[in-house]
Structure formats: C-alpha cells, structure tokens
Amino acid sequence: MLQKILFIFVLVFFTACAANSQIQGPFIVTKVLDGDTLDVNMGRIRLAGINTPELGTCFSSEARDALANLTLGKEIYLERDQKDKEKYGRFLRYVYVNNLSVNDYLVHYGYAVVFDYYNSTTNRYQELKDLEAEAKAAHLGVWTCPEQNCLYVASKNSKIYHRPDCPTARKIKSENLLCFHSEEELAGYTPGKSC
C-alpha cells in the first residue's frame, strides 16, 4: 500500500513538473540564417540572450557555421525566455541539441557575446556572462576580433563613434573599422545616438 501511495505521489509530482516546463519540441531545423537565428516548422527562432557578429563582420561566418553544424537538419528542443518574441517577430528561445545548450556553447567558445542590452529580460543572463568571461579571458572567437579590444569604434566613412558592443558598431565592416583606445583619440568625432 505504501509503495502504491509513493508511486502515485511521484507520478503526480513529475506530471506537474512536466506541465510547468517551458520546453517545446522536438523540432527539425530547416535553415540557419546567421549565428543566432534559425528556422523550424513553428517559425523563426532568435537564440535568447546572445548576439553573434553581423553578416560580413569579423567572425560572422564562423558563428553561422557553428550554429549550422550544431543544429541544421537535427532535432532540437526549445525553452522560452521571459519574452516570447522580439521586435522582429522572432521567437526568443534557448536551444538544446542532445542535452547541449546551444546558447551556452556559442558564448563559451567565443562565437557569440551576451546581449547586455536585454539583461533584465534574459532568464540566464548571469550564467551566460560567466561563460563570456571565460571566452574573453581565453581570447576565443569574437574576442580575437580587433573591435573587441577597442574602447570605441567608428567607420572610416563617418565621424560618429560607438562602444564596440553597440549593435550599430557591429555593422561596421572590418575593412572600414577604426579603433580608439582612449577618449583623447576621439577629437573630431561625435557619439552615436543609439549607444
């Protein structure tokens, strides 16, 4: 009798846990657009909490290839972040392949940086920041790109400067990138409005 009661308790407990879980899937990845965006049959997924280099910038192709190698044509599971979608309508998710957190992997090996702008709406912000610190200390991936070692950056085609982690700065092509190591070097330049 005690075993039966214990069995029912365990069954109810795990059923309740499963009902509260935000894990969805499996889904098959049909397309990888860049290092942090992919398509599955439910729609377009933006990996939550991270940001990879914009296409055509330093380490962007490596980030895209890493995501494709991990997910393209494979079964994945998705976990919702605090927000369901971002401003472009993409689902914000943590992606898992064979119990591997793809978001964590990309940050840990320097394919991605943490998207600090959304720190208050990212469930795993501190976990990702810890992984980012390890990648940065080891000079992996994006941390070898010239703009990551700059205090400010600008384009050769503009007199506006940005912090290197600014989304606008990430769009500057590497051949046009100017790197500033001190505020004194910014004479004649004005700060960007976005960040």
C-alpha positions in Angstrom: 0.0 0.0 0.0 2.8 2.4 0.9 4.5 1.7 -2.4 1.3 2.4 -4.3 0.9 5.8 -2.5 4.5 6.6 -3.1 4.2 5.7 -6.8 1.1 8.0 -7.1 2.9 10.8 -5.4 5.9 10.5 -7.7 3.7 10.3 -10.7 1.7 13.4 -9.7 4.9 15.3 -8.9 6.6 14.6 -12.2 3.4 15.3 -14.2 3.1 18.7 -12.5 6.7 19.4 -13.2 6.3 18.5 -16.9 3.2 20.7 -17.2 5.2 23.7 -15.8 8.1 23.1 -18.1 8.6 25.5 -20.9 10.5 23.0 -23.1 9.0 22.5 -26.5 9.8 20.1 -29.2 11.3 18.3 -30.9 11.6 20.5 -34.0 13.8 20.0 -37.0 16.0 22.9 -38.0 15.3 23.7 -41.7 17.5 26.7 -42.2 20.3 28.7 -40.4 20.3 32.4 -41.3 23.2 33.6 -39.2 25.0 32.8 -35.9 21.9 33.4 -33.7 18.9 32.9 -36.0 17.4 29.7 -37.4 14.1 28.4 -38.8 12.0 25.5 -37.6 8.4 24.5 -38.6 7.0 26.7 -35.8 8.7 29.8 -37.2 11.9 31.8 -36.9 13.9 31.4 -33.7 16.3 34.0 -32.3 18.6 32.5 -29.7 17.8 34.2 -26.4 20.4 36.3 -24.5 23.2 36.2 -27.1 24.4 38.1 -30.1 26.7 37.0 -32.9 28.6 39.2 -35.3 26.5 40.7 -38.2 27.0 39.0 -41.6 30.2 40.3 -43.2 31.9 41.3 -40.0 34.7 39.6 -38.1 33.8 36.0 -37.1 30.3 36.1 -38.5 30.8 33.2 -40.9 32.4 31.1 -38.1 29.4 31.8 -35.9 26.9 30.9 -38.6 28.9 27.7 -39.4 29.0 26.7 -35.7 25.2 27.1 -35.4 24.6 25.2 -38.6 27.0 22.3 -37.5 25.1 22.0 -34.2 21.6 22.3 -35.4 20.9 22.1 -39.2 18.7 19.1 -40.1 18.7 18.0 -36.4 16.1 17.6 -33.7 16.1 20.5 -31.3 14.2 21.4 -28.2 13.3 25.0 -27.3 12.9 26.8 -24.0 11.1 30.1 -23.9 12.8 33.2 -22.4 10.9 35.8 -20.4 9.6 37.4 -23.6 8.0 35.2 -26.2 9.1 37.3 -29.2 11.4 40.1 -30.0 10.7 43.2 -32.1 11.1 41.5 -35.4 8.6 38.7 -34.5 11.2 36.0 -33.9 10.6 33.6 -31.0 13.2 34.1 -28.2 14.4 30.7 -27.2 17.2 28.7 -25.6 18.0 25.9 -28.0 19.0 22.3 -27.0 20.5 19.6 -29.1 21.2 16.2 -27.3 21.1 18.0 -23.9 23.6 20.6 -25.1 22.6 24.2 -24.6 23.5 25.8 -27.9 23.2 29.3 -26.5 25.8 28.4 -23.8 28.1 26.7 -26.3 28.2 29.6 -28.7 29.1 32.0 -25.9 31.6 29.6 -24.2 33.6 29.1 -27.4 33.5 32.8 -28.5 31.1 32.5 -31.3 28.7 34.9 -29.5 28.6 37.6 -26.9 26.0 38.2 -24.3 23.3 40.7 -25.3 23.7 43.0 -22.4 21.0 45.4 -23.6 18.4 42.8 -22.6 19.9 41.7 -19.3 16.7 42.4 -17.4 14.6 40.1 -19.7 17.1 37.3 -20.1 16.5 34.3 -17.8 20.1 33.1 -18.0 21.9 36.4 -18.1 24.4 35.7 -15.3 25.1 32.2 -16.5 25.9 33.5 -20.0 28.0 36.3 -18.6 30.2 33.8 -16.7 30.7 31.8 -19.9 31.5 35.0 -21.8 34.2 36.0 -19.2 35.9 32.6 -19.7 35.9 33.0 -23.5 37.1 36.6 -23.2 40.0 35.5 -20.9 41.0 32.8 -23.3 40.8 35.1 -26.3 38.4 32.8 -28.2 36.4 33.6 -31.3 35.0 37.1 -31.4 37.4 38.1 -28.6 40.2 37.9 -31.2 38.4 40.5 -33.4 40.0 43.9 -33.4 36.9 45.8 -32.4 36.6 43.7 -29.1 39.9 45.3 -27.9 38.8 48.9 -28.6 37.4 51.4 -26.2 35.4 52.9 -29.0 35.0 52.3 -32.7 34.0 54.2 -35.8 33.7 53.7 -39.5 36.3 55.3 -41.9 33.2 56.7 -43.7 31.8 58.5 -40.6 32.7 60.9 -37.8 30.4 59.1 -35.3 31.9 56.7 -32.7 30.2 53.9 -30.8 31.0 51.4 -28.0 32.2 48.1 -29.6 29.2 46.3 -28.1 26.7 48.6 -29.7 24.6 47.0 -32.4 25.4 49.8 -34.8 29.2 49.2 -34.2 28.8 45.6 -35.1 27.6 46.6 -38.6 30.8 48.3 -39.4 32.8 46.2 -42.0 36.2 45.2 -40.7 38.0 46.9 -43.6 36.3 50.2 -42.5 36.8 49.8 -38.8 38.6 52.5 -36.8 39.7 51.5 -33.3 40.1 54.1 -30.5 42.0 53.1 -27.3 41.4 56.3 -25.4 38.9 59.2 -25.2 41.7 61.6 -26.3 41.7 59.9 -29.7 38.1 60.9 -30.3 38.8 64.5 -31.2 36.6 65.5 -34.1 34.2 62.6 -33.6 30.7 62.7 -32.0 29.0 59.9 -30.1 26.4 57.7 -31.7 22.8 58.2 -30.5 21.9 54.5 -30.0 24.7 53.7 -27.5 
